[in-house]
Amino acid sequence: MNKKGFTLVELSIVLVIIGIILGSILKGQEMIKNAKIKRLLRDTRGLEAMIWAYYDRKNKFPGDCNQNGIIGFNAPNNISGITPSDSIDPTIDDCSANPNEDNVNRAFSDLRLSRIAPYSLPNINLAKHVANGFFHIGYTTVNGVNYNAIFIYNIPAWMAKAIDTTIDGKENGLVGLVRRHDTQDGGAIWPSDENDNQLVSLEYYFDQEP
């Protein structure tokens, strides 16, 4: 009884097909990553534009209840931040009704009350980003000085590095407008490449660089 196996040509064809399939999968994954990075960057810039539109209209930043130039929410040094309110009524959490600035909702509710952001869109939806974490708007302290920033919580390190490179031109969580935030104020080294899926948070100094 004759037993037939694959010829070298047949094996080569199979290997080529497997290579094409694997290449397509990897390319598809890379395209998905790039799309998420672009979406996060676009949403960050959009939020920054809303903050400056509010400043132009009110001569103060949203969330700066005492009008001292600093958005009064002290953004926590952790990975996930704080979950914003799910209320459709921004007057519950805006500055005019709440002089205590240290609240994640103040800036978002101010944006909604001014109609710069959709009035009836709950803060929890307004603040959510493409990686299913939250944006925060507040301040962080560097060398004893407070700086306004947009914070992006609960994103993988590869996404944070890409944002840093896009805005600052290099991947360095210690300096520049974009820095790592989950470990300490003022920046820290990003996780190594083999830990690129590690979740982190970042700070983006849209107002002035420390």
N, C-alpha and C positions, 0 to 999 in steps of 0.2 A: 504494500500500500504506500503510495507516494504522499509525502507531506510537503506542502508548499508553504513557505514563509514569505515575508515581505522582501522585495528586492531593495537594493540600496537606493534606487531611484524613487521607489514608493515611500521608503522611510524619509528620504529627503523632502519629498512633497508634503508629507504629514508634518514634519518639523517646520517647514516654511509656513504652513497653514496655522499651526499652533503659535508661531512667532507673530504672525499677522494679528491673530485674535488677541494675544497678550498685549501687543503694541496698541491695539485699538482700545483695550480696557484701560491701560495706563494713560493713554492720551485723553480718554474720556474723563478719567478721574482728575487729570491736570486741568482740563477745561472747566470742570465743576469748581475746583479750588479757585481758579482765576476769576470765575464769575462771582463767587462769594466775596472774594477780596474787593473786586470792583464795586459790588453792591454796598459793602460795608464802608468803603471809602466815600462813595457817593452819598450815603446816608449821613456820614460824619460831616461832610462838607455842607449838606443841606441843613443839618442841625446848627452848624456854625453860622450859616447865612441867616437863619431865623433869629439867633441870638443877636447878631449885629443889626438886623432889621428892627428888633425890639429896642436896642440901644439907640438907634437913630430916631425912633419915634418917641421914646420916653426919657432919653438922656441918662439912662441907667441900665444895668444888666438885669435880665429876668432872675428872680431869686435874691437880688440885692435889696432886701427890704429896708435897710437903714441907709441905703444910698452912699456907702463909703467906698464904692468901687470894687468890692469883693463880693462875689456870689457866695452867700453865707452857709451853704451846705458843705460840711467837712467830709469829703468822700472817703469811705473806709478803705483801709489797706487790706483787702482780701480779694478772693477770686470772683465771688458772685455778687457783691454789692448788696443793695437793699431792694426789695420788690416795691415798685411804686403803687400808688392808689389805683383802684379800678372804678372810681366814681366818675360819672358822666358830668358832674357839676364842678367846674374848676374853682368856684368861689369858696369851696370848702377848704382848699389848700393853697390859695394864692397869698401873695404878700399883704395885700390890703386888709385881709381879715386875720392874718397871722403874723405878728411882728417877730416871732421866733424864726430866725432864718435857717437854723440847722435841721432841715427837713428835705428829703429827696424830692418831694413834690412841688416845692415852691416855684422853681424855675419853669417846670413844665406847665403848671397851672397858670402862671403869669403869661406864658406864650399863648395858651388857649384863651384866656380871658381877653387878651388883646386882639384875638382873631388872627394872629400870625400862624398859629397852629389851629387845626379844627377844634371848635369850641366843645363839641360833644364827644370827642375822642378821648377815652380814659387815658390817664398817664401811663398805665401799664402797657397800653398799646402804642402810644406815642414813643415811649422809651425803648421798646423792644427792637433788637437788631437781627440781622440775618442768621447769626449763630445761636439764636434763642436765648441770649443773655440780654443785659440792659445797658443803655446809655445812662450816665448821670451827668449833671451839670453842677459844678461846685468849685471848691478850691482845695489846694494842697499846700503844705508849708515846706519851704526849702530854705535852710540856713536862717530860720527865724522870720522869713518873709512869706506872706500868703500870695499865691498866684491862682488866677482863674484857669479852669481847665474843663475839657470834655473828657469824661472817663468812659472807657469801653470795658465792660466786665464779661468774664466767662467766654473767652475766645481761645482757640488753640494757639500755641506759640508760633506756628508757621504763619498764621494769619496776622498776628501782632508784628512779627518781623517784616512782613510784606508791607504793612501800613507804615512802619517806621522807615523802611527803605524808600517808599514812594514819597513821603513827606520830607524826610531829612536827608535823603540821598545815601544813607548808609544804615546798616543794621547795628545799632548801639543803644541799648536801653538805658544807658547812664547819662547821655547828653542829648541836646537838641530839643526840638518841640515835642517829640514823641518819646516817652520813656516807660519803662515797666513800673507798675503801680502796686501789684499785689503783695510785694514784700516790704516796701518802705516808701515814704515820700521821697521825691527827688530822683527816683530811678534806680535800676539795678540791672545786672547782666541778664539777658534772655537765656532761657534753657538751651542746652547744647542741641545740635541737630538731631541726635538720636532720640531726643525727648521732645520733638516738634509737636506732638499731639498733647503735650501737657497744657492744661488750662491756665491762663494768666489773665491779668487785667492791665490796661495801659492808661496813661494820662496824655492828653494832647493839649499843650499850652497854646490856645488859639489867640490869647490876648497879648502876652509877652513871655519871652523865654527867661527862665531863671538864670 
